Amino acid sequence: MTRHRSNSPTNQPNPAVPATPAITRRSLLAAGAATAATATTPFGPESAGAARPNIIVINYDDLATSLYEASSPLVRTLESQGRRFLNSIASVPSCGPTRATLLTGRYPHNHGVLANDKPDGGWSVFAARGNERDNLATRLNDAGYITGLIGKYINDYEVDAIDHVPPGWDDWHAWAGRGKYDRYLVNDNGVVSFYDVRKSEDNYETDRYGILAQEFIAANARSGPFFLYIAPHAPHMPARPSSAYRKADAPATGPRTASVNEADVSDKPGWVRAIPPMSPALLRRSDKRFRDQVRSMMSVDDLVRGVLQALDTARLRKNTWIFFTSDNGFFYGEHRVASGKGSLYDEGIRVPFVAIGPRCKLGRTGSIISTVDIAPTILDLAGIAAPDLDGRSFAPILREKGTVTPGAPALVQYGIRPYQPAPAPAEPAPSTMPAPALSAAPRLSDDPTPRGGSYYGIRGSDWTFIHVLDTNEFEMYDLRNDPYQLDNVYPRLSPTAHALLKATLAEFTTCKADTCRSISAAIPPTMGLWYEMV
């Protein structure tokens, strides 16, 4: 039977977690000032024979690259201690499928989670396909790592498995529904707790996760290597900043790049051409969402400060890897998409990724990595072989010396339809195609963007290929010369290039393990090579 209890400062501590000094929001913020002063201290080299590293993943919810650049000052400062990947790609621009990919190291056609809810996705599919018995946590746990999860797990877990604790996790604090930010449920190691900010400011969701993270680090500092996965809801909409930041300074507007409210969409597929230009009122609402999300991210910086302080207190920081990333991007008017995700344009799939850790090479890199590569990389850093996963380890890029590795093109997708190659007849130019009548899925009331459809594509180091499956339309963008994806060059490529792109995508969508890596490695990495095909 599910047990519920109201959380308040008088609640008894979780018996599964050893007692630690009380950590409050006030002490967390006070400690943040001291931590910020030392935040740029570089990681030192590991000593000979150093223990296996601790590993922490902080996975934000819907953090677009544009929003990251406007917020997260602490993490952007931490970039100087490690590597910022400018071409980090979400395998799926949707929460559930990409979180399943991160935890399994497999593409959706292999882990089975194609959507956020059943029958095509969500927790029920994730579990039914055996992913809870074989994932990043179970493999690390089998190898002697202490594992912990704090925050969001897989979509619909809060609907179908509220009091379930999956195997492989030693310390479990998964969001279990009934709201976000201010009032919400958490499965605390099998006991479902209700947290309410009205009873204590420390119950603000991001702050609570920060406290739990510090407690996990303190409790396991001397117990051996640990893996901690922290998944705050911030900056997911509707973002509700904490009382400390509700009126904090924030940008007056969201992004204003050339793609925002794109004027000429005649070369775009029908679903984009069906979107009317954004009105001034719609842009203002988008700007308001952006400001609220920036303010919600201020609490995530507090969480990061607390994690760094806990590592410093335990003298673990020199042997700990920390990855900062997001499950997908978000739109703020780019290509007329007023809000949301679900598209394979860069605003939906290119996400922030910062890595800091022992002997990490400093600086930014254009090397391409994907969500599917995160699990193999973490296992590699832990000394665990994983040849059966679809992704490849980018640990060599984290520590590379000399020549910069370009990385390998990645499969990206969205939607529930299985991939089918295009029919033999040549497709008409996009500008001659009628706008499709797509069935509208639920959307925000002020977002007129058509929803529906399935998309597959490949993201290279400086190019993106997209196949809109429902209407059999194609796009190709030269990101070196057209970073905002305004000019669809697909019609100008040769028939040879068209044929290779389609054939490669078809192979990619059915690949498994080393086949995925082989296909990826064989794809022409740069746009110039596609132009040269005759």
C-alpha positions as CSV (number, residue, x, y, z in Angstrom):
1,M,0.0,0.0,0.0
2,T,1.2,3.5,-0.9
3,R,2.0,5.5,2.2
4,H,1.7,9.3,2.2
5,R,3.0,11.7,4.7
6,S,3.1,15.5,4.9
7,N,6.6,16.8,5.0
8,S,7.5,19.5,7.5
9,P,10.6,20.5,9.5
10,T,9.4,18.1,12.2
11,N,9.4,15.0,10.0
12,Q,11.7,12.2,11.0
13,P,14.8,11.7,8.8
14,N,14.7,8.9,6.2
15,P,16.0,5.8,8.0
16,A,17.7,4.6,4.8
17,V,20.1,7.5,4.8
18,P,22.6,7.9,7.6
19,A,22.1,11.0,9.8
20,T,23.9,14.1,8.5
21,P,24.0,17.7,9.8
22,A,20.8,19.6,9.0
23,I,21.1,21.5,5.7
24,T,18.7,24.4,5.2
25,R,18.1,26.9,2.4
26,R,19.8,29.6,4.5
27,S,22.9,27.5,5.2
28,L,23.0,26.4,1.5
29,L,22.9,30.0,0.3
30,A,25.5,31.1,2.8
31,A,27.8,28.4,1.8
32,G,27.3,29.3,-1.8
33,A,29.3,32.5,-1.4
34,A,32.3,30.6,-0.2
35,T,31.9,28.0,-2.9
36,A,31.6,30.6,-5.6
37,A,34.9,32.1,-4.5
38,T,36.7,28.8,-5.1
39,A,34.6,27.7,-8.1
40,T,37.3,28.4,-10.6
41,T,39.9,26.4,-8.8
42,P,41.0,23.8,-11.5
43,F,40.8,20.1,-10.9
44,G,44.2,18.7,-10.0
45,P,45.7,15.7,-11.6
46,E,44.7,12.3,-10.2
47,S,47.3,10.7,-8.1
48,A,48.9,7.4,-9.3
49,G,46.5,4.5,-8.6
50,A,43.6,6.9,-7.8
51,A,40.3,5.3,-6.9
52,R,37.6,5.0,-9.5
53,P,35.9,8.4,-10.0
54,N,32.6,9.5,-8.5
55,I,30.2,10.6,-11.2
56,I,27.4,13.1,-11.0
57,V,24.9,13.9,-13.8
58,I,22.7,17.0,-13.5
59,N,20.0,16.7,-16.1
60,Y,17.9,19.8,-16.6
61,D,14.3,19.7,-18.0
62,D,13.8,21.6,-21.2
63,L,16.9,23.8,-20.9
64,A,17.5,25.3,-24.3
65,T,20.9,26.5,-25.3
66,S,19.6,30.0,-25.6
67,L,18.2,29.9,-22.0
68,Y,21.5,28.4,-20.7
69,E,23.4,31.3,-22.2
70,A,21.1,33.7,-20.5
71,S,21.2,32.0,-17.1
72,S,23.4,29.5,-15.2
73,P,26.3,31.9,-14.4
74,L,27.9,29.5,-12.0
75,V,27.9,26.6,-14.5
76,R,29.2,28.9,-17.3
77,T,32.0,29.9,-14.9
78,L,32.7,26.2,-14.3
79,E,33.3,25.8,-18.1
80,S,36.8,27.1,-17.4
81,Q,37.4,23.9,-15.4
82,G,36.5,21.5,-18.1
83,R,34.9,21.0,-21.5
84,R,31.9,22.7,-23.0
85,F,30.5,20.7,-26.0
86,L,29.0,23.1,-28.4
87,N,27.5,20.3,-30.5
88,S,25.8,18.2,-27.8
89,I,22.7,16.7,-29.4
90,A,19.5,15.3,-27.8
91,S,18.7,12.0,-29.5
92,V,15.0,12.9,-29.2
93,P,13.6,16.4,-28.5
94,S,11.2,15.0,-25.9
95,C,11.6,14.2,-22.2
96,G,10.7,10.6,-21.8
97,P,12.5,9.1,-24.9
98,T,15.7,11.0,-24.4
99,R,15.9,10.2,-20.6
100,A,15.5,6.5,-21.5
101,T,18.3,7.0,-24.0
102,L,20.5,8.6,-21.4
103,L,20.0,5.8,-18.9
104,T,20.3,2.9,-21.4
105,G,22.9,4.1,-24.0
106,R,20.5,2.9,-26.7
107,Y,18.4,4.6,-29.4
108,P,14.6,4.6,-29.1
109,H,14.2,1.8,-31.6
110,N,16.1,-0.4,-29.2
111,H,14.8,0.7,-25.8
112,G,11.3,1.1,-27.0
113,V,10.3,4.4,-25.5
114,L,9.0,6.5,-28.3
115,A,6.8,9.0,-26.4
116,N,6.1,10.3,-22.9
117,D,3.1,8.1,-22.2
118,K,1.6,4.8,-23.0
119,P,1.0,2.9,-25.2
120,D,4.0,4.2,-27.1
121,G,6.3,5.3,-24.2
122,G,6.5,6.4,-20.7
123,W,7.6,4.3,-17.7
124,S,5.3,1.3,-18.5
125,V,7.1,0.7,-21.8
126,F,10.5,1.5,-20.3
127,A,9.9,-1.2,-17.7
128,A,8.2,-3.7,-19.9
129,R,11.1,-3.7,-22.4
130,G,13.5,-4.7,-19.6
131,N,15.3,-1.4,-19.3
132,E,15.0,-1.3,-15.5
133,R,17.1,-4.5,-15.3
134,D,19.8,-3.2,-17.6
135,N,20.8,0.4,-17.5
136,L,23.5,2.8,-16.4
137,A,22.6,2.4,-12.7
138,T,22.4,-1.4,-12.6
139,R,25.7,-1.7,-14.4
140,L,27.5,0.7,-12.1
141,N,25.8,-0.9,-9.1
142,D,27.0,-4.3,-10.2
143,A,30.5,-2.9,-10.4
144,G,30.5,-1.7,-6.8
145,Y,29.2,1.9,-7.3
146,I,26.7,3.3,-4.8
147,T,23.9,4.8,-6.9
148,G,21.4,7.5,-6.2
149,L,18.6,9.3,-8.1
150,I,17.0,12.6,-7.1
151,G,14.2,14.2,-9.1
152,K,12.5,13.2,-12.4
153,Y,12.9,9.6,-13.6
154,I,10.9,8.6,-16.6
155,N,7.6,10.2,-17.7
156,D,4.5,8.6,-16.3
157,Y,6.4,7.0,-13.4
158,E,4.3,9.3,-11.3
159,V,1.1,7.8,-12.9
160,D,1.9,4.1,-13.0
161,A,4.6,3.4,-10.4
162,I,4.4,6.0,-7.6
163,D,5.8,3.8,-4.9
164,H,8.1,1.6,-7.0
165,V,11.9,1.6,-6.4
166,P,13.7,0.1,-9.4
167,P,16.6,-2.3,-9.0
168,G,20.1,-0.9,-9.1
169,W,19.4,2.2,-7.1
170,D,20.7,2.4,-3.5
171,D,19.1,5.8,-2.7
172,W,15.9,6.7,-4.4
173,H,14.1,10.1,-4.3
174,A,12.0,10.2,-7.5
175,W,9.4,12.9,-8.2
176,A,6.0,11.2,-7.9
177,G,3.6,13.8,-9.2
178,R,0.9,16.1,-7.8
179,G,2.5,19.3,-9.0
180,K,6.0,20.8,-9.4
181,Y,8.1,23.4,-7.7
182,D,6.0,24.4,-4.7
183,R,3.9,21.3,-3.8
184,Y,4.7,17.8,-5.0
185,L,5.2,14.1,-4.1
186,V,8.5,12.3,-3.9
187,N,9.1,8.6,-3.5
188,D,11.8,8.6,-0.7
189,N,13.1,5.1,-0.8
190,G,9.6,3.6,-1.0
191,V,7.8,6.1,1.2
192,V,5.8,8.6,-0.8
193,S,6.3,12.0,0.8
194,F,4.4,15.2,0.2
195,Y,6.5,18.4,0.2
196,D,4.8,21.8,0.5
197,V,6.7,25.1,0.3
198,R,4.0,26.7,2.5
199,K,5.3,24.6,5.4
200,S,9.0,25.3,4.8
201,E,10.9,27.3,2.2
202,D,13.4,24.4,2.0
203,N,10.6,22.4,0.3
204,Y,10.9,24.4,-2.9
205,E,11.6,21.6,-5.3
206,T,15.0,22.5,-6.6
207,D,16.2,23.5,-3.1
208,R,14.9,20.2,-1.7
209,Y,16.8,18.2,-4.4
210,G,19.9,20.2,-3.6
211,I,19.6,19.3,0.1
212,L,19.1,15.6,-0.8
213,A,22.2,15.7,-3.1
214,Q,24.4,17.1,-0.3
215,E,23.1,14.5,2.1
216,F,23.9,11.7,-0.4
217,I,27.4,13.0,-0.9
218,A,28.1,13.3,2.8
219,A,26.6,9.9,3.6
220,N,28.6,8.1,0.9
221,A,31.9,10.1,1.0
222,R,33.9,7.2,2.5
223,S,31.9,4.3,1.2
224,G,33.4,3.9,-2.2
225,P,32.7,5.4,-5.6
226,F,29.2,6.7,-6.2
227,F,27.0,7.7,-9.1
228,L,24.4,10.4,-8.5
229,Y,21.8,11.4,-11.0
230,I,20.0,14.7,-10.2
231,A,17.1,15.7,-12.4
232,P,15.4,19.0,-11.4
233,H,12.2,20.1,-13.1
234,A,13.7,23.5,-13.7
235,P,13.3,25.2,-16.1
236,H,10.2,23.2,-17.3
237,M,7.1,25.2,-18.0
238,P,5.1,26.5,-16.3
239,A,8.3,27.7,-14.5
240,R,7.6,29.0,-10.9
241,P,10.7,30.6,-9.4
242,S,11.3,30.3,-5.7
243,S,10.3,33.2,-3.5
244,A,14.0,34.3,-3.3
245,Y,14.1,34.9,-7.1
246,R,10.6,35.6,-8.1
247,K,11.5,39.3,-8.7
248,A,15.2,38.9,-9.6
249,D,16.7,40.7,-12.6
250,A,16.1,38.7,-15.8
251,P,16.4,39.5,-19.6
252,A,13.6,41.6,-21.0
253,T,13.1,39.4,-24.0
254,G,13.8,35.9,-25.1
255,P,16.0,35.1,-28.1
256,R,15.9,37.5,-31.0
257,T,18.0,35.6,-33.6
258,A,17.3,35.6,-37.3
259,S,15.1,32.5,-37.0
260,V,12.7,34.0,-34.5
261,N,9.4,34.7,-36.2
262,E,11.1,33.6,-39.5
263,A,9.8,35.8,-42.3
264,D,10.3,33.5,-45.3
265,V,9.3,29.9,-44.7
266,S,8.6,29.0,-48.3
267,D,11.5,26.4,-48.3
268,K,10.3,24.8,-45.0
269,P,8.1,21.7,-44.8
270,G,4.3,22.1,-44.7
271,W,3.9,22.0,-41.0
272,V,6.1,25.1,-40.6
273,R,4.4,26.9,-43.5
274,A,1.1,26.3,-41.8
275,I,2.2,28.4,-38.8
276,P,1.2,32.1,-39.1
277,P,3.7,34.8,-38.1
278,M,3.8,35.5,-34.4
279,S,1.9,38.5,-33.2
280,P,3.5,41.0,-30.9
281,A,1.3,39.7,-28.1
282,L,2.5,36.1,-28.7
283,L,6.1,37.3,-28.6
284,R,5.5,39.1,-25.3
285,R,4.1,35.9,-23.8
286,S,7.1,34.0,-25.0
287,D,9.4,36.6,-23.4
288,K,7.5,36.3,-20.1
289,R,8.0,32.5,-20.1
290,F,11.7,33.0,-20.8
291,R,12.1,35.4,-17.9
292,D,10.3,33.0,-15.5
293,Q,12.5,30.2,-16.7
294,V,15.7,32.2,-16.2
295,R,14.6,32.9,-12.6
296,S,13.8,29.3,-12.0
297,M,17.4,28.4,-13.1
298,M,18.8,30.6,-10.3
299,S,17.8,27.9,-7.8
300,V,19.6,25.3,-9.9
301,D,22.8,27.3,-9.5
302,D,22.2,27.2,-5.8
303,L,21.9,23.4,-6.1
304,V,25.2,23.2,-8.0
305,R,26.9,25.4,-5.3
306,G,25.7,23.0,-2.7
307,V,27.0,20.0,-4.6
308,L,30.4,21.6,-5.0
309,Q,30.5,22.5,-1.4
310,A,29.6,19.0,-0.3
311,L,32.3,17.6,-2.6
312,D,34.9,20.0,-1.2
313,T,33.9,19.3,2.4
314,A,34.4,15.6,1.7
315,R,37.6,16.2,-0.3
316,L,36.1,14.3,-3.2
317,R,36.1,17.0,-5.9
318,K,39.4,16.1,-7.5
319,N,38.2,12.6,-8.2
320,T,34.6,13.4,-9.3
321,W,33.2,13.9,-12.8
322,I,30.2,16.2,-13.1
323,F,28.1,16.4,-16.3
324,F,25.7,19.2,-16.8
325,T,23.1,18.7,-19.6
326,S,19.4,18.8,-20.6
327,D,17.0,16.3,-21.9
328,N,16.0,18.5,-24.9
329,G,15.9,22.1,-26.1
330,F,13.0,24.5,-26.3
331,F,11.5,27.1,-28.8
332,Y,10.9,30.7,-28.1
333,G,9.6,31.8,-31.6
334,E,12.3,30.3,-33.7
335,H,10.9,29.2,-37.1
336,R,7.6,30.6,-35.8
337,V,7.3,27.9,-33.1
338,A,6.0,29.9,-30.1
339,S,7.0,27.4,-27.5
340,G,7.6,23.7,-26.8
341,K,9.9,21.2,-28.5
342,G,9.4,18.2,-30.7
343,S,11.2,19.5,-33.8
344,L,14.6,18.5,-35.1
345,Y,15.8,22.1,-35.7
346,D,18.8,22.9,-33.5
347,E,16.6,24.8,-31.0
348,G,15.0,21.5,-30.2
349,I,18.0,19.1,-30.3
350,R,21.2,21.1,-29.5
351,V,21.5,21.2,-25.7
352,P,24.1,22.5,-23.2
353,F,26.7,20.0,-22.1
354,V,29.5,20.8,-19.7
355,A,31.9,18.3,-18.2
356,I,34.4,18.9,-15.4
357,G,36.5,16.2,-13.8
358,P,40.0,14.7,-13.2
359,R,42.5,15.5,-16.0
360,C,39.7,17.0,-18.1
361,K,41.0,19.0,-21.1
362,L,40.0,22.7,-20.7
363,G,38.1,24.7,-23.2
364,R,35.2,24.5,-25.7
365,T,35.0,21.9,-28.5
366,G,32.9,21.5,-31.6
367,S,33.1,17.7,-31.4
368,I,29.6,16.3,-31.7
369,I,28.2,14.1,-29.0
370,S,24.8,12.7,-28.4
371,T,22.6,11.6,-25.5
372,V,23.1,8.0,-26.6
373,D,26.9,8.5,-25.8
374,I,26.5,9.5,-22.2
375,A,26.0,6.1,-20.7
376,P,29.0,4.5,-22.6
377,T,31.2,7.5,-21.5
378,I,30.3,7.2,-17.9
379,L,30.9,3.4,-17.9
380,D,34.2,4.0,-19.7
381,L,35.3,6.5,-17.0
382,A,34.3,3.9,-14.4
383,G,36.4,1.2,-16.2
384,I,33.4,-0.8,-17.4
385,A,33.3,-2.1,-21.0
386,A,29.9,-1.6,-22.8
387,P,30.3,-2.8,-26.4
388,D,26.6,-3.8,-26.5
389,L,25.4,-0.2,-26.3
390,D,24.5,1.9,-29.3
391,G,26.5,5.0,-28.3
392,R,30.3,5.6,-28.2
393,S,32.4,6.8,-25.3
394,F,33.6,10.4,-25.7
395,A,36.0,10.0,-22.8
396,P,38.9,10.4,-25.2
397,I,37.5,13.8,-26.2
398,L,37.3,14.8,-22.5
399,R,41.1,14.1,-22.2
400,E,42.3,14.4,-25.8
401,K,45.7,15.9,-26.5
402,G,46.6,17.4,-29.9
403,T,44.2,17.0,-32.7
404,V,40.5,17.8,-32.0
405,T,38.2,14.9,-32.7
406,P,35.2,15.9,-34.8
407,G,33.0,13.3,-33.2
408,A,30.5,11.3,-35.3
409,P,27.1,12.2,-36.7
410,A,24.1,11.2,-34.6
411,L,20.6,9.9,-35.3
412,V,17.8,12.2,-34.1
413,Q,14.1,11.5,-34.2
414,Y,10.7,12.5,-32.9
415,G,7.3,10.7,-33.1
416,I,5.9,7.2,-32.9
417,R,5.9,6.1,-36.5
418,P,8.6,3.6,-37.5
419,Y,10.9,4.8,-40.2
420,Q,10.1,4.0,-43.8
421,P,12.4,5.0,-46.6
422,A,11.0,7.5,-49.1
423,P,9.2,6.1,-52.2
424,A,11.2,6.0,-55.4
425,P,9.7,9.0,-57.3
426,A,11.4,12.3,-56.8
427,E,9.8,14.6,-54.2
428,P,8.4,18.0,-55.4
429,A,10.2,21.0,-54.1
430,P,9.0,22.0,-50.6
431,S,7.6,25.3,-51.9
432,T,5.1,23.5,-54.2
433,M,3.7,21.3,-51.5
434,P,0.4,22.1,-49.8
435,A,0.5,22.6,-46.0
436,P,-0.6,19.3,-44.5
437,A,-3.6,18.9,-42.3
438,L,-2.0,17.7,-39.1
439,S,-4.0,16.5,-36.2
440,A,-3.4,18.9,-33.3
441,A,-2.1,17.4,-30.1
442,P,-2.5,19.3,-26.8
443,R,-0.6,22.6,-26.7
444,L,-0.4,25.7,-24.6
445,S,-3.4,27.9,-25.1
446,D,-1.3,30.8,-26.6
447,D,0.8,28.5,-28.9
448,P,-0.7,28.2,-32.4
449,T,1.9,25.8,-33.6
450,P,0.5,22.7,-35.4
451,R,1.5,19.5,-33.6
452,G,1.7,15.9,-34.8
453,G,3.9,14.0,-37.1
454,S,7.1,12.0,-37.0
455,Y,10.5,13.2,-38.0
456,Y,13.8,11.4,-38.4
457,G,17.2,12.9,-39.2
458,I,21.0,13.0,-38.8
459,R,22.9,15.7,-37.1
460,G,26.5,16.1,-38.3
461,S,29.2,18.4,-37.1
462,D,28.1,21.3,-39.3
463,W,24.9,20.0,-41.0
464,T,21.4,18.7,-40.3
465,F,19.4,16.3,-42.5
466,I,15.6,16.0,-41.7
467,H,13.0,13.7,-43.2
468,V,9.4,14.7,-42.3
469,L,7.9,11.3,-42.4
470,D,4.2,12.1,-42.6
471,T,4.5,14.4,-45.6
472,N,7.7,12.9,-47.1
473,E,9.5,16.2,-47.1
474,F,13.2,16.7,-46.7
475,E,15.5,19.4,-45.3
476,M,19.3,19.9,-45.2
477,Y,21.0,22.8,-43.5
478,D,24.6,24.0,-43.8
479,L,25.2,25.1,-40.2
480,R,28.6,26.6,-40.9
481,N,27.2,29.2,-43.2
482,D,23.6,29.1,-42.0
483,P,23.6,28.5,-38.2
484,Y,19.9,29.6,-37.8
485,Q,18.7,27.1,-40.4
486,L,17.0,29.6,-42.7
487,D,18.0,28.1,-46.1
488,N,17.0,24.5,-46.9
489,V,19.8,23.4,-49.3
490,Y,18.4,19.9,-49.8
491,P,16.9,20.7,-53.3
492,R,20.3,21.9,-54.4
493,L,22.2,18.7,-53.5
494,S,23.0,16.1,-56.1
495,P,20.9,12.9,-56.6
496,T,23.9,11.0,-55.3
497,A,23.8,12.9,-52.0
498,H,20.0,12.5,-51.8
499,A,20.3,8.7,-52.3
500,L,23.1,8.4,-49.7
501,L,21.3,10.5,-47.1
502,K,18.1,8.4,-47.4
503,A,19.9,5.0,-47.4
504,T,22.0,6.0,-44.4
505,L,19.0,7.2,-42.4
506,A,17.1,4.0,-43.2
507,E,20.1,1.9,-41.9
508,F,20.6,4.1,-38.9
509,T,17.0,3.7,-37.7
510,T,17.4,-0.1,-37.4
511,C,21.0,-0.3,-36.1
512,K,22.1,-1.9,-32.9
513,A,25.3,-1.6,-30.9
514,D,28.5,-1.7,-33.0
515,T,26.4,-1.4,-36.2
516,C,25.2,2.0,-35.0
517,R,28.8,3.1,-34.4
518,S,29.9,1.8,-37.8
519,I,27.1,3.6,-39.7
520,S,27.9,6.8,-37.8
521,A,31.6,6.6,-38.5
522,A,31.0,6.1,-42.3
523,I,28.8,9.2,-42.7
524,P,30.5,12.1,-44.4
525,P,31.2,14.3,-41.3
526,T,31.2,17.8,-42.9
527,M,28.8,19.7,-45.2
528,G,31.5,20.3,-47.8
529,L,31.6,16.6,-48.6
530,W,27.9,16.6,-49.3
531,Y,28.2,19.6,-51.7
532,E,31.0,17.8,-53.6
533,M,28.9,14.7,-54.5
534,V,27.9,14.6,-58.2
